[in-house]
Amino acid sequence: MKNQQLKEQSLLYLLSQNNFIVPEIQREYVWGNNSDVLNRFLDSIIDKIGETCDDCGNPKMQSKINVGFLYTYKPSYISYSYERFLDENLIDGQQRFTTLFLLLFYTSLKENRIEDFTDAIRYDELKEMAFDYKVRNLTHIFLLDLISNVSTLEQLNQVLDSKTTWLLNDFNKDVTVLSMLNALRLIDSKFQTRKEKYFSFLLNNIKFYHFKTEATNQGEELYITMNARGEALSKNEENKAALMFDEISLFEFGAKWEEWQDFFWKNRDKTNPKSNADVGFNEFLRWIQIIEMTLIDKETDANEDEKISDESFAKKIITLIQGEHIQLDKQYFSIDKIEKYFKAVKYIFEDYYNDVNFQEKYENVNFDLIRKQWLCPAEKTISQIDAFRFLPVLYYVLKQDADNKRIEPQKLFRLIKYLNNLRKDRTITKTINKQVINAINLVDILLNQDSDIANVIKIEDKGISKTLLTFEERCKFSIYLNSKNREDVESAFWLAEDHKILNGKIGPILQISYYDSKSCENFEYSKNFSEYSSNEFNINHFKELLSNFFKLTQEDQNHLSDNIWASMLLTPYYSLKYYNENHSTVSCLTPDDFELLRNKLFLCKLFEISKYDSANSYFQNIFELLISNYSSLENLSEEIDYKHQIYFYYRCLKPENKWDFGKGKNFGVYLKPKKHTSFFNTNVRFQHYRLKWQGAEYNYFDDNKKHLNKFYQPLFN
């Protein structure tokens, strides 16, 4: 090891002692084309720097920030006797080092420290400097031209907007140059309005562990090893070394490892020529550690989702779930344990897919909820939402197999569907990392008693998270367990859950199904579902109203349609309110779909529409009934109800694409508008607004009376 040196060194020291060269064999600089990675890196630096002085803008904290390893080796042409600054070929660390170089350049412009920057990189008239792509001619020319031609932020912005003469067209052919420009754009968007001064801190306090391999052949061998799979470092090899177990032979362990890795090789992203087994296998190991850490955590409160101490064990699990800092720990692994998890993964992605007998019991159900892409995630780790959907399922299969119990595909799918539906819940998504822990624990508690997820309502006092066992889920489980044909009920409920407007919450349809067309006038949505007994549930009535809901929402399956919202103007959902002597408002109870879905004035429409064959014919009938109250165009102009006036405007403007509820579903009313002659004798004007009316010209709709004359005159001929 005498030819290898490892030292922690600042950017200033590194640039003062070495000429760093990105060799031709190195891959392109790509972080500028990956905003997620670049944002995370920059945000982590900003967060670690912390607070700055209000007066001078300099960081209050002056401790170091280590950004990892920098591997280099000396080219064979180096002469130690005559050179003051020695060339070093970068093996690994190029993405981070290039990004920091660009960030240092940007902050020097912003803080008028460009001369300090050029001194630090030893830029001279011979156009040489301490960091270069000089074996890549276009990139080399670009960097030198950038530094020689740009000394202010204004000049940099001209470059980023392609408004400078020295920017060669050939640069558009260079992947690294384009990525650098993108990186500078992102850096500018993130730092341009910040008042902090970061240049000195970056130069002196950002540090690498610099690993030098003095001998050229050692360096090239290390370079080839580290880049063979198209990644900066083979994380797989790090993991293999970290998890080597004393109690087993290297041969046995190595053979198993190759078997596991072969599975992930077969399931790699075949559309990406650089894809390999490492991404999927490393992710598999992370899954194991998340589950194992969760199972030994006995301190975390299932019902405390937000107040989690940074020093707690749960915080370590959450950090691993977030996927930004992954450190595998040998204590959570054994050869047998990995093999059992591997067997569970194979079952889910191979055997489970092949067992489709139970699916024949259902109608209109999407069974494709397990994504094979999770075996080779594009972002190296699956999202936290997907971890919530999948890790409890993985543990379910693992534990059933470990307990020598038969895995029933139908029961497994019921768990999969339950988790897939819960992921849409706003409360779940706000604390998703904690809910991964809660969901794994739920499965653990459940399987100690039963394998049917619906039976979780019988053991909710055993430590089940209330966030996961919502009132609605509890009600649905109770109905499942008491139904004579569970698959029939599940088919209907799951179909409803998949409707984008309901977004997983079928409570409105479920509750109104306990009413009829007359009693619905007395409906009031119950958050705790306490009034609804599973014994009184009628699946046929539910399916009828669900069909009517699909009919009512057929015009827009993502949101409640404009026709629905316009029709609410004719109900008490909208009311006229006094604002001041010159203004009034026509406002709704609440302007979002979620609340309207739960209001009886909307839900009663599910009964009304039953005698119509489409939403269009239903809304047309509403209009025709209203317009029949007027004998002539003149009679219509005498209408004094502002809600009706707005509705009549909507009916004539909507077909001409002149209506936009996006500006707001509430309306301000100008009682005494200047220079305006309305179609209606009341002569008022209306403006859209969302939550609070502040008045804005662009929120008027086109209330020129010629539109109403043109639209309504033929109706009275």
N, C-alpha and C positions, 0 to 999 in steps of 0.2 A: 504493500500500500504506500510505499514511500514516494511513488510518483503521483499520488493523488492527494489533493489538498481541498479541504472544506472550510470555508470561512464565511462569516456573516458580514456583508459589506453593503454600504449605502450606495445609492445611485451616483453620488458625487465621487466616491472612492472608485467605484467600478469604471466610470468614465475617465477618471484621471490616470488610471493605471493600465488600461487596455484599449485596443482597437477592436471592437466587437464587429464581426462580419457574419452576415447570414449567408451560409454556403448555398451553392446552386441547388444542391440536392434537397435542401429544406423545403417544406411545403410553403405555400403562399401565406401572407398575412391575411387572416380571414375574419378576425373579430369585428371589424367594421361592418361586415355583412351579417353579423349576428347580434342584433340589438339587445336581445335578452341577456346573452353572456356579457356583453360590454356594459350594459346597464348595471348588472349585478356586481361586476368588478368595480366600477366607478362608485356605485352606491356604498359598497362595503368600505372603500377608502374614505369616503366622506363621513360615514358613520363612525369609523374608528378614529378619525381625526377629532371629531367631536366639536365642542363649543369653541368659538373664537372670541377674541377681545372686541368689545363694542367700539372701542376707539381706534385701534390700529388694524383690526381685521385679522391679525395673526392667530394661529391656533393656540389655545391655552395649554393643551397637552403637548408635551415635547418628547414623549416616549416613542420608541420605534414601532413601525408596522412592518412585519415580515410578510412578504408575498410569495414565499416558497423558494424552490430551487432554481438555480441557473447553471446549466451544464455546458462546459466549453472544453475545447482542446486546441492545441497549437498546431497550425499547418506545418508541413514538413520543410517549408522554405525559411522558417524563422532562424535568424542568426542571433544568438543570445549576446554576442560580444559587442555588437554595434548599434543595437536598436534600443531607444529609450522606452517607447511604447510598443508593447508586443501584441501582435495580432492574435485573436482568439476566435475560432469558429464556434458559433452557437449550435449546440446539440438540442437543448430543450430550454424553453423559457422565452422563445421568440415572441409569442403572442402577447405575453405580459410586458416584456421589455419594450417592444415596439409601441404598445399602448401607452406606457408610462413616458416614453420618449415624446410621443405626440401630445400627451397631457402637459408635460413639462414645457414644451414649445408653446402651447396655447396659453398657459398661465403666465409665461414670460411676456407674451404680447399683451395680455390683459393687465398686467401689473407694471408695464413699462420696464421689464427686466430682460429685454432681448439680448443686450450685451452680456449680461451674466450668463444667459443660456449659451450663447456662442462660445464664451470662455469655457464653460463647463464641458461642452462637447468638443472643445479644441478645434473649432472651425477656423480654417485659415484661407489665405488668398489662393493657395494651390488647390482649394476645394477638396480638402480632406477633413475628416472628422472622426470622432471616437465611436460612432455607430453607423454602419453603412451596409448597403446591399451591393457593394461594388462589383461583385461578379454577376449581378443582374443589371445590365446596362440601363434599361429604361427606368427601373426603380431607383437606381443610383442617381441618374440625372434628375429625376423628379425631386428627390430629397434635397439635393444640392441647390436646385433652382428655387425650391420652396423657401429655404433658409436665406438664400441670397436676395430674394425679391420681396419677401414679406417681413415687415418690421412692425406692423400695426394690425389691430383687429379689423380695421376697415379694409386693408389690403387682403387679409385672409378671407373675409366675406366675399370679396371680388373673385377670389380663387374658387371658393365653394359654390359660387353662382356662375362659374365658367365665364367670367367677364374680364379675363386678363389675357394679354397677348402671348405671354411666355408659356402658357399651358398647351403643350403639344397635342395634336389629335391622336398621336400614337399612344399617349398615356391611357386612352380609353381601351386599349388592347391589353393593358397590364392589370391583372387581377389584384395584385398587392396595392398598386397606386389607387385604384378605384375604392378598395377597402379602406385605405388610409383616409381618403377624402370623406368617405361615409363616417369613419370614426371621428374625424374632426367636426363634422356636422353635428353628430350626436353630442360630442363634448361641448360644442358651442351652445347647443340648446339646453344643456344641463347646467352650464357654468356662467352663461352670459349675464344673468341677472343676480348672481351671487356676489355679495360684498366681501366675502372672505378672501384672504390672501394665502395661497397654498404653495407658491413656487418654492420658497426656502424650505418648507417642511418636506415637500416631495423630494427635493434634492438631497436633504440631509437625513431624513428620518424613515424614508421608504428603503427597506433592505431586502436583499436576497441572501440565501445560502449559496455561495458561489463554489461550485464543485469543478476543480480543474483536473483534467487528465493530461499530464505533460507529454506523454508519448503519443505520437501521431497514430500509430497502429491501434493503441488502446482506445483512443478517442473515436476513431472511425468504427471500431468494433462495437463500442458502446452506442454510437450513433445509429448504426444499422439495427442493433437489438431494440433500441427504443422507438424506432420509427417503422419497424417491419410491418406493423399492422395498420399503418396510416394514422396513428395517434401519437401525440407528443410523448406519452409514457404508456406502456402496457400496464394498465391498472390490474389486469388479471395476474400478471407475474408478481406484483406487490401483494395481492391477496393470497396467492398461492404460498408465498413465503411466510406471510403473517399467520396463516391458518395451518401450517404444517404441524401435525400432531405427534407427540412423543410416543404414544402407546401403539402406534401402528407402523407398519413397515412403509418405507418410502415407495416401494413397488406397488403395494396395495393401494395406497393413497393416490399415487400417480395414475394408476389404471382407472380408478373411480373418477378422478378429476377429468380424465380424457373422455370418459363416457358422458359425464354431465355436459362437458363443453361441446361434445359432438351434437347433443340435442339442440343446444342454442345455436350452433353453426347451421343446422338444418332449418332453424326457425329465424334466421337473420333476415334483414331487409334485403331481399333479392333485387329490388329496384335500384339499390345503391351499390355500385361496384366496389366501394371501399368498406362496405358493411362487413362485420365479422362476428364471432361468437362472444367476444369480450363484453360488449355492452349488455346483452341479455343476461350473461352469467353473473356479471358484477351486480346487476339489478336483483337477480335471484338471491344472492347472498345478503343484500340489503333487506329484502323482504323477510328473510329468516331472522335477522337480528332485530328488526322492528317487532316481530311477533314475540320472540323470546324475551326481549326486554320488557314488553308489555305484560307478559305472564308472570314475571317475578316482581312486578311493581305492586306492592300491597298498600302504598300510602296515598295514591291519587284518588281524590273524590270524584266519583262518576258524574256528580251533578254540579261540579265546579269547573266551568268551561273556560273561564277567562283569567282568573287570578292564580296563575301558575308561577311559582318562584323560579328565578333564573338558576338558582342553586339546586332545584329539585331534580329527582331522577326523571320525572315526567318531562321536564324541559329537555333532557338529553334525548329522550325518545322522539319528542316533537322535532328537535333539530335534525334527527335522522330521517324522519318522515318528510320534512321540508326538502331534503335532498341536496342542500347547498354545502354541507360539511359532513362528508361521509368518512367515518373511521371505523373499520371493522375490528371487533374485539374477539380474540380467540376464545374467551370464556363462554361465548354464546354458541359455539360450534363444536361438533364432533363428527367423525366420519359417518356414524350411524344416523345422526340427526339430519345432516345434509341429505343423506340418501332417502330418508323418510319424506322430507320436504320435496325432494326431486320426484319421488313416486307420486306425491299429491299433485304436483304441477303437471306431470304427464297425464294423470287421470283427467284433470280439468280440461286440458287442451287437446286430448286425443280420445280417450274412452268416453267421456261425458258427451262429446259431440256426436259420437256414433250411436248412443242410446236414445232413440227418438220415440219409443213406444208411448211414453206418457204424453207426448205432445199431441197425439191424436184425440185426447180428451178435451182439448181446448179449441176455441174458435177465435180467429183474428188476434192472435197473440204473437208479439215479436220475441223470439227465443234467442236471437243473436245479441246477447248482452256481455259475453266474454270476448274480449278483443285479442286476437293473436298478435297484434302489434305490441302488446305489453311485453312480449318475449324479446323484443328488440326495440325499445322506445326511442323515438327520434331525438328526444331531448336527454338521452342517457338514463333518465329515471321517469317512471310514470308520474302523472300529476297526483297531487294530494287527493283530489276528488276520486281519481281512479284507484288510488290506494284504499280509500274508504270503501269503494265498490268491491275490491278484489281480495285484499288481505284477510278479511274475516272469512271469506269463502275458502281461501287456501287453508286457513286454520281449521275450518269445519271438516274438510276432506281429510286433512292430516290426523285430526283427533279421532274421527270415526274409524279410520283405518288402524290407528294405534290401539284403539279400544276393541279391535276385532269386531266391529259392527259394520253391517252392510251399508254401503252408501246408496241411498235411494235417489235417483236423478230428479224425481218430481219434488221431493223435499228440498233438495239442493237448489233447484230452480226457484222455489218459493223464497228461499233466503236471498238468492241473487236478485230477484225481482224486488223484494223488500228494500234492499240496500240501494239498488239502482233508482228506485223511486225516491228514497229519502235524500239522495244527493242533491235533489232539486230544491230542498227546503232551505229557506234563507237563513234560519238559525243554524242549520248544519254547516252551510258553506262559510258562515262567519267564523266558525271555530273548527274548521275541517280537520286540522291536524289532531286536535284533542278527540274529535269524533272517531278518528281511526282507532285510537286507543279504546274508546268506549265500545266500539263495534266488535273489536276482537274479544274484549271482556264479556260482552253480551253473549257471543257464541260459546265462550268457555263455560259461562254459567248455565246456558241453555242445555248444552250437551251433557252436563252432569245430571240432567233430569229427563230430557226428551230431545228428539231430533227435528221436531216440527216447529218452525219459527212462530206459528200462531200461538203455541202453548207458552210463549214468553209472558203472556198476560197472567199466567198462573203463578209466576215466580218473580213478578216485578219488584217484590220486596227483598229480593236477594242481592240487590246492588245494581240493578239495571238502570242505565241512564234514562232520566225522564226526557232528555232531549231526543233520544232515539225512539222511545215509546210514547209518541204523541197521543193526544186524545183521539185523533182521527184513526191512527194505526190501531189503537186499542179497540176502537169500535169495529173496524173492519175485521180484525182477528176474531172478535167475539161472534160476528156474523158468520165467518168461515166455519168456526167450530160448531155452530148450531144449525148450519144449513144442511138440507137433505142431499143437495147436489152441489158440493163445494166447487167443483170445476166450473159449473155454470156461473156461479157467483164470481169466482176469480176471473173468468174470461171477461165478464162485464166490467168488473172493477179495474182490471188491468188495461182494458181498452180505454176506459175513461182516463186513467192515470197518464196514458200516453198522449192525450190530446194536449197540444201546446198551450192552449189558453188556460186550461185547468192546471197545467204544469205540475202534475203529480198529486194535487189536492182535490179530491173528489167530494169533499164535505158538502158543498152547496147542492150537488145533485143527490147525494146520499140523504141529506136531511129533508129536502123538499119532497123526496119520494115517499115520505110518511104522510103527505098531505094530498088533497085532491083539488080540483079546480075551484071549489067554493072555499074550503078551509085555508087555502094558500094565502088569503088576505090576512090571516092571523099569524103568518110565519114570522119568526125572528131567529136569525142564525145563532146557534149555540156553540161557543168556543170549546166547551168541555164535553159536548155530545151526551150530556147526562140524561136528556129526555128521550133518547132513542134506544129502544130495546131491540136486541137481535131477534127476539121471538116474534116481534111484530113486523120485521122487515119483509117486504114483498119484492122479490127479484124481478118479476114481470113488470111491475109498475116502474121500478128503477130503470129497466132496459127501455121501456117506452119513453120515459122522460130523457134518458140519455140520447136516444135517437132524435128526439125533438131538439135537444141541445145541439147535436151535430147539424141538424137542419138550420137552426137559427143562426149558427156561426159559420155556415158554409161559404159566405162571401169573403171572409178573412179568417184563416185558421190559426193565425199567430196572435191576433188581438181581437177584442170585441170591435165589431165593424162600426164604421161611421153611421150606418143606418140604425144600428142599435142605440148608439149614443144620441143621435138626433131624435129618435122616438122617445127617449127619456125626457126630452124637453116638454113633452105633453103630459108628464106625470109629476107628482109631488117631489120626485127626486131633484128637480130644479125648483128654485124659489126666487122671487124678486125681493131684493133687500135695499133699504134706504142707505145711501152713502153720504150725500149731502144735498143741499137744495138744487144743485146743478147736475148731480150724478146719482145713478142707481147701479145695482149689479144684478145680473141673473147668474146665480151660481149653483153648482151641484153639491150634493152631500160630500162627495170626495171624487176627484177626477181620475182615479186609477181603476183598472179592470178588476184588480183583486177584490176591492170592496164592493164594486157594483155586482160582481158575481154572487155575492152573499146577501144581496138586498132582495126583498120579496117583490119589489116592483120589476126587477129583471126576471126573477125565477118564475113569477106568474106567467110570463110570456111562454114558458115551456108548455103550459096548458093551452094557451091561446093559439099557438102555431100548429097544434095537432091537426086542425082541419084544413091546413094549407099544404100544398105540395112542395113549396120552396120558400126560402127567406124572402126572395124578391116579391112573390105574390102576397106574402104576409105584410110586408112593409108598404106595398102599393095599396093594400086594403086600408091600412091605417091612414094613409094620405087621402084616399078617396072619401073615407068617412068624415074626415075633418073638412075637406074642401066642399063637401055637400052642404055644409052649414051656411054657405055664402051663395047669394043669388046672382051676383054680378062682380065684375072687376072692381067697380066702385064700392060695392059692399065689402069686398075683401080689403080694400084700402082703409076701411073704417075700423079694422081690427085694432084694439087697444092693448091686448095682452102681449107683452114683450116676448114671452116664451114662444107664443104662436108665431109672432113676427119672425123671430130667429129661425124657427122651423121652416117657415115658408121661404126665407132666404136660402136655407140649406137645400131645399128641394129643387130650386131652380139653378143654383150655382154648382152643386155637386156634379151634374152631368157634363158641365163645361170645364171641370177640373179647376174651379175657382174657389174651392172650399178646402180649408186645412185645419183640422182639429189638432194638428201638431203644434199650432200656435197657442193652444189652450182650449180647454173644454168649458171654461167659465167666460162670462161676458160682462164687460163694463158698458154702461149705458150713458151716453151724453144726452142729457135732456134738452139742452139748448145749444145745439151745434151751430157754428157760424158757417154761412155760405153753403148751406146744404138743403136740398129739397128731397125728402124721402118719398117713396111710394106710399107709405102709410101716413095718414093724416096727423098722427102724433109727432111726426118729423123728428125722430131721435136717430142717433147713430150708435153702432155697437163696435166694440173691440174685443178680440180674443184676449184672454190672459190665463196663466196657469194656476198659480197659487195666490198671488197678491197683485191687484191691479195698480199699475203705476202709470199707465198711459203711454202709448208709443204708436206713432203714425203707421208703422209697418204692420201693426196688428189689426187694423181695419180689414174687414172683408169688402169685396167689391159690391157696395150697396147702391149702385146706380139703378135708378128705378126702371130704366129701359129693359134690364134683364127680367124683372118681374112682369112688366107689361108683355114682353115677348113670350114668356113661358106660360103665364096664366090666362091671357086673352083668349087663346083657342079653347080653353076649358069652359068658357062661358058662352061661346057662340052657339 
